[in-house]
């Protein structure tokens, strides 16, 4: 990608050469400015323990306290976790040996004998984790839901006769399961009320599908209304809506960066951001999660040394961060990121998939949460799949940026336009949040979400559980650590009519398996107390610990 009008969409060049009379301290002809956040004798980055909370270094940039907690894994727990994975691995190899000799049935896809000389389609060792570890706890995922995923939901009951390789529906329905896993932050995932009524009316008027791209015959007046509303909600000049949240990142980042550009990405960024960065062809460098010292070092090195081999200045430096990180429950240190971005003349791409609607006094996301100017964020991205109970994503920014994306983004040119009822769902829910429906429902839901988040996090910590993330984040990771606890916790909670999300390796570090709760404004205090009480019961039940200990060594 050559330098084009895309490079001029945002004010300022990414690098400034030395002015006359100034001595260059770098090989690339740039002034080596002092660091904003670098500390003397900086030690290797480690997650701070709970005794030393993750507090900000430059408090003058913040208008509110900002504390995050990431307690290090206890040594004994780490050792036992590795032992658990070791036992699982040993028994996995034993079972593979039995499968090769026909003692145990093999359900995994394999190459036929007559194709042994061909290039293999399936690598047995690469599927080792799936065969021997994931299959043991596969029943905790992909559970079919047969109701609105609101505060409570109904699940289709299923069983497996071959140890989770296949499932059969029993025909029964598990009613009124407390939903602690859906991203229904403001409770708009509902089939009654103004959102559902307006979406139904939109279906009668426009139909369900558009059958064309926006650039051809699929640009409806409801799409124009949606984009104008989003721009006003974000406080930017213009915005653009897309039918898929994942593609909003993966298909638009390649339009904004290319060869000769540098992308600086947080190590815990979502897969859509990582994919978009890879597809762009730009050079990618990863900084430690929410670590401003690590980010500043990469920025300084990029300016001083320039591009590899040629040492020419980078055409563009683009910083990729998220508002709320969905596995850690942490909030980006946006004031510090913006300060670095301005100091080093870089561009900032902010993904507010989880933070838009869930943070800030107006529900405006992490920018609203910190009281910052939206103009300081060059590209504002978010999704409608969470707080708005819909689907798709958006990008907001300067009008020149949006006009450029309309003609250069693959997700704009080649993707079918957003479904009209989905657009109407977003419009109605966003107007409720903004208070344009002449009610206080939006403000009440924002307040309820904040109160539920604070209450649930505090109660879990009071019981002694290790909770990650920021106190204001509705994403609440509770650490489980050991691999056997992943399946046991999910099954035991479902027996008590509580639906949770459990996460393990490779989605998390191998010794940091966890249960992730998503708090919603639709949750009542009684629901949260019920979840808390059952978690405490599981912790105190001796039989639960027996299940945890026997899980890794149980032969299936």
Secondary structure as UniProt FT lines:
FT   HELIX           5..8
FT   TURN            20..21
FT   TURN            27..28
FT   TURN            40..41
FT   TURN            50..51
FT   STRAND          54..55
FT   HELIX           59..61
FT   STRAND          67..69
FT   HELIX           75..100
FT   TURN            101..102
FT   HELIX           113..115
FT   TURN            116..117
FT   TURN            124..127
FT   HELIX           128..132
FT   HELIX           134..140
FT   STRAND          152..159
FT   TURN            163..164
FT   STRAND          168..179
FT   TURN            185..186
FT   HELIX           194..206
FT   TURN            214..217
FT   HELIX           221..234
FT   STRAND          238..242
FT   HELIX           245..250
FT   TURN            251..252
FT   HELIX           253..256
FT   TURN            259..260
FT   STRAND          261..266
FT   TURN            267..268
FT   HELIX           271..280
FT   STRAND          283..287
FT   TURN            289..290
FT   HELIX           292..305
FT   TURN            308..310
FT   STRAND          316..322
FT   TURN            326..328
FT   HELIX           334..343
FT   TURN            344..345
FT   STRAND          347..351
FT   TURN            353..358
FT   TURN            361..362
FT   HELIX           366..370
FT   HELIX           374..376
FT   STRAND          379..383
FT   TURN            387..388
FT   STRAND          393..397
FT   HELIX           399..408
FT   HELIX           410..413
FT   HELIX           420..434
FT   TURN            435..437
FT   HELIX           441..462
FT   TURN            463..464
FT   STRAND          469..470
FT   TURN            471..472
FT   STRAND          475..481
FT   HELIX           483..495
FT   TURN            496..497
FT   STRAND          498..499
FT   STRAND          501..503
FT   TURN            505..507
FT   TURN            510..511
FT   STRAND          513..518
FT   TURN            521..522
FT   HELIX           525..540
FT   HELIX           542..551
FT   TURN            552..553
//
